[in-house]
Amino acid sequence: MPLSLNSALDDLGLSGIRRFSSLAAQTPGCVSLALGEPCEETPPNVRARVGEDLDRGLTHYPPNNGFAWLREAICAWEAERGVRLSPDSVIVTDGATEALFCAITALLNPGDEVIVPTPAFLLYGSLVRLARGVPVALDTTASDFQIDPQALARSVTPRTKAIVVTSPNNPTGCVLGRRSMDAVAEAARTRGLYVICDDVYGELCYEPGHRRFPALYPELADRTVVANSLSKPWAMTGWRLGWVGAGERVAAAMAKVHQYAVSSVPAFLQHAAVEALATNTAPMRASYQARRDLTTEALARMGLPTVTPRGAFYAFPSIEGLGVASGEFCERAIREAGVALVPGACFGGEGHVRLSYAADEGTLATGLERLAGFVGALRG
Ligand SMILES: Cc1ncc(COP(=O)(O)O)c(C=O)c1O
């Protein structure tokens, strides 16, 4: 008999996103609109900083939570966006993935429930399960991916510990409106919940004047956790750099998790992170907005109902009228039309598919054309 393993891992599948992008990679000529991976390069000024720091010998253990000058730069950057964090309560992490791991591990006791508005990025549910908590899906499909205050109130139980807010959202591209945000704030205030804000797409929002949850409700700072990262707005997915910030008590608990899990992020990347924060993200945002427009116009011509994405780089059209489940749709789209998307089912959003328009314009145009052909063929 084999020796036992941690049973919290038993139900955790491998990422469906990775599965479909590997299938695409193995299919000759397939165009992939599956991965949330910017096609741009990291800005040259950011890349140049790493060489300088390696030459200077910045190659020894850095402080666990990151150099003070980086944490100060992060707080200054967040303050410009109305988010107040103290450098002593910020931890530089291995991307938002580790930021969320630190948050969920630090907050949860076994059996604690975390409300996850769905469709959602699959990481949250998996991290909650790893921490022996219980993810509770709050389906937002019927309300155009906004949070319905009554539905949220009904999801809260005496075991609810936290709610996740992701705006702009992966996979829907939707930005939560004030009614949704107020509903979360009200639940946090009156039912004593933490709010875990996954703000990785906060910079990639096309709504002028958009403010993130932590900026809207500074009075909830003691129960708000901010996870953020350099991955998307500066095309730095491979650098594995992000941060997590919270009130003093929560930050101290997260720092323990961070210290025991990864110790610290590479010393010679940290000046480059400061350089990135000083680099304007507007051109990247404008370029995504143009690709968003191309995408939504093409989906409309295909007759696939889509809630207009207002940020990130995803569209989440409904395929409900086509009579196939999202998994079958995506497998057949790869095989029969040479275009890869991700099934909505991977995000708790059956009846939809996720299309990433982070690809370059040429690839995107080809992918949309092939998708149109495939949808046409399905309709007969
Ligand atoms: C909503 C969301 N959160 C977190 C992450 C992880 O980001 P990072 O690369 O910073 O770990 C992603 C990556 O796709 C994401 O879409």
The ligand as an SDF file (V2000), in Angstrom:
LIG
                    3D

 16 16  0  0  0  0  0  0  0  0999 V2000
   -7.0660   37.0400  -11.7810 C   0  0  0  0  0  0  0  0  0  0  0  0
   -5.6470   36.5790  -11.6870 C   0  0  0  0  0  0  0  0  0  0  0  0
   -5.0530   36.5970  -10.4940 N   0  0  0  0  0  0  0  0  0  0  0  0
   -3.7790   36.2020  -10.3360 C   0  0  0  0  0  0  0  0  0  0  0  0
   -3.0320   35.7560  -11.4040 C   0  0  0  0  0  0  0  0  0  0  0  0
   -1.6250   35.3070  -11.1830 C   0  0  0  0  0  0  0  0  0  0  0  0
   -0.7540   36.3320  -11.5300 O   0  0  0  0  0  0  0  0  0  0  0  0
    0.8100   36.2740  -11.2750 P   0  0  0  0  0  0  0  0  0  0  0  0
    1.4630   36.0670  -12.5990 O   0  0  0  0  0  0  0  0  0  0  0  0
    1.1480   37.6280  -10.7380 O   0  0  0  0  0  0  0  0  0  0  0  0
    1.1080   35.2050  -10.3080 O   0  0  0  0  0  0  0  0  0  0  0  0
   -3.6180   35.7160  -12.6730 C   0  0  0  0  0  0  0  0  0  0  0  0
   -2.8680   35.1960  -13.8270 C   0  0  0  0  0  0  0  0  0  0  0  0
   -3.3790   34.9410  -14.8840 O   0  0  0  0  0  0  0  0  0  0  0  0
   -4.9640   36.1350  -12.8190 C   0  0  0  0  0  0  0  0  0  0  0  0
   -5.5820   36.1270  -14.0010 O   0  0  0  0  0  0  0  0  0  0  0  0
  1  2  1  0
  2  3  1  0
  2 15  2  0
  3  4  2  0
  4  5  1  0
  5  6  1  0
  5 12  2  0
  6  7  1  0
  7  8  1  0
  8  9  2  0
  8 10  1  0
  8 11  1  0
 12 13  1  0
 12 15  1  0
 13 14  2  0
 15 16  1  0
M  END
$$$$
